[in-house]
């Protein structure tokens, strides 16, 4: 079975990590899968708060390291889920090109959640504040929303999320 690179696209609180964990769970149908999230590396390595320029430089290093790891895993036949938001079309295009260059398919799963629901979920997540979770307040979410370039129907490889993510949120298992 050819491994697949999956990009999870959506704003904070859209359910990307919930879905990534679901996709990473052992499955005979999907095969072996590893989830990589820049959030899992950024907070432990650098902490919560830093100037935007510093954050962007550090994030670029983390993303490059994670791509090197992802490419090696894909070469070994392991599916990779990048839980990273992919807010910009240029980012999604870059990873589609990288996947093509190593001969693996790439899919983009777009988690399209209305802004009021994102705000509600983030309020719940921030109140629980697990270690390693970025705290995102309403002004930050509004800023991120202004930067977001949602995928369009014409964008290649965009698929709808599988239904278990919605079910997890409806059952209250995830914020």
C-alpha positions in Angstrom: 0.0 0.0 0.0 1.4 3.4 -1.0 1.6 5.8 2.0 -0.3 9.1 2.0 0.6 12.5 3.2 -2.4 14.1 4.9 -2.5 17.9 5.6 -5.0 19.0 8.2 -6.3 22.4 7.3 -8.3 24.6 9.7 -8.1 27.3 12.3 -7.4 26.6 16.0 -10.3 24.8 17.6 -11.5 23.2 14.3 -10.7 19.7 15.5 -7.4 19.1 13.7 -5.7 17.4 16.6 -8.8 15.3 17.4 -8.9 14.1 13.8 -5.1 13.6 13.7 -5.2 11.4 16.8 -8.1 9.4 15.3 -6.1 8.9 12.0 -3.0 7.9 14.0 -4.9 5.1 15.8 -4.0 1.7 14.6 -6.2 0.6 11.6 -5.9 -2.3 9.2 -7.6 -0.2 6.6 -5.3 2.8 6.9 -2.0 1.0 7.8 0.6 2.6 10.1 0.2 6.3 10.6 2.2 8.9 12.5 0.9 12.4 13.4 3.3 15.3 13.5 2.2 18.6 15.0 4.3 21.8 15.3 2.4 22.6 18.5 3.8 19.4 20.1 7.3 20.7 19.5 6.9 24.5 19.8 5.6 24.8 23.3 8.0 22.3 25.0 11.0 23.7 23.1 10.2 27.5 23.3 7.3 28.1 25.6 4.0 29.9 25.1 4.8 33.5 24.3 7.3 35.1 22.1 7.5 38.0 19.6 5.8 37.1 16.2 9.1 37.3 14.3 10.8 34.9 16.7 7.8 32.6 16.6 7.8 32.5 12.8 11.6 31.8 12.6 11.3 29.0 15.2 8.2 27.6 13.5 10.0 27.4 10.2 12.8 25.4 11.8 10.3 23.0 13.4 8.4 22.6 10.1 11.6 21.8 8.2 12.6 19.2 10.7 9.2 17.7 10.7 9.2 17.5 6.9 12.6 15.7 6.9 11.1 13.2 9.4 7.8 12.9 7.4 9.7 12.3 4.1 11.7 9.5 5.7 8.6 7.9 7.2 6.7 8.1 3.9 9.7 6.4 2.3 9.3 3.6 4.8 5.7 3.1 3.9 4.2 5.0 6.9 1.3 7.4 6.4 2.0 10.8 7.8 -0.6 13.3 9.1 0.6 16.9 9.5 -1.5 18.6 12.1 -0.4 22.1 11.3 -3.3 24.3 10.1 -2.0 25.0 6.6 -3.7 28.4 6.6 -2.2 29.6 3.3 -2.6 28.2 -0.2 1.1 28.6 -0.7 1.8 26.3 2.2 -0.6 23.6 0.9 0.9 23.9 -2.5 4.5 23.5 -1.1 3.6 20.2 0.7 1.7 18.9 -2.4 4.8 19.5 -4.4 7.0 17.9 -1.8 4.7 14.8 -1.7 4.8 14.6 -5.5 8.6 14.9 -5.5 8.9 11.8 -3.3 6.1 9.9 -5.2 3.3 9.8 -2.6 -0.2 11.1 -2.8 -1.2 14.1 -0.7 -4.7 14.9 0.6 -5.9 18.1 2.4 -8.6 17.6 4.9 -10.4 20.9 5.5 -12.1 21.3 8.8 -14.5 24.2 8.2 -15.9 25.4 11.5 -17.8 28.7 12.0 -16.0 31.4 13.9 -18.5 31.4 16.9 -18.0 27.7 17.3 -14.2 28.0 17.2 -14.5 30.7 19.9 -16.6 28.4 22.1 -14.2 25.4 21.6 -11.1 27.5 22.4 -12.7 28.9 25.5 -13.3 25.4 26.7 -9.8 24.3 25.7 -8.1 27.3 27.3 -9.9 26.7 30.6 -8.7 23.1 30.7 -5.2 24.2 29.5 -3.4 20.9 29.1 0.4 21.2 29.2 1.8 21.9 25.8 -1.4 23.5 24.4 -1.1 27.0 23.0 -3.6 29.3 24.7 -5.5 31.3 22.0 -7.8 34.1 23.0 -10.6 35.7 21.0 -8.4 38.6 19.6 -5.7 36.1 18.5 -8.3 33.9 16.8 -9.8 36.9 15.0 -6.3 37.8 13.7 -5.6 34.2 12.6 -9.0 34.2 10.9 -8.1 37.3 8.9 -4.9 35.5 7.7 -6.7 32.3 6.7 -7.1 31.3 3.1 -9.7 28.5 3.1 -9.4 25.8 0.4 -11.7 26.1 -2.6 -13.4 23.4 -4.6 -10.8 24.0 -7.4 -7.9 23.2 -5.1 -6.4 19.8 -5.7 -6.7 16.9 -3.2 -9.1 18.6 -0.8 -11.4 16.1 0.9 -14.1 16.3 3.6 -13.3 15.2 7.1 -14.4 11.8 8.1 -17.5 11.7 10.3 -15.8 10.5 13.6 -14.5 14.1 14.3 -18.0 15.5 14.3 -19.2 12.6 16.4 -16.4 13.2 19.0 -17.4 16.9 19.3 -21.2 16.1 19.5 -20.6 13.5 22.3 -18.6 16.1 24.3 -15.4 14.0 24.1 -13.5 16.9 22.6 -14.1 20.7 23.1 
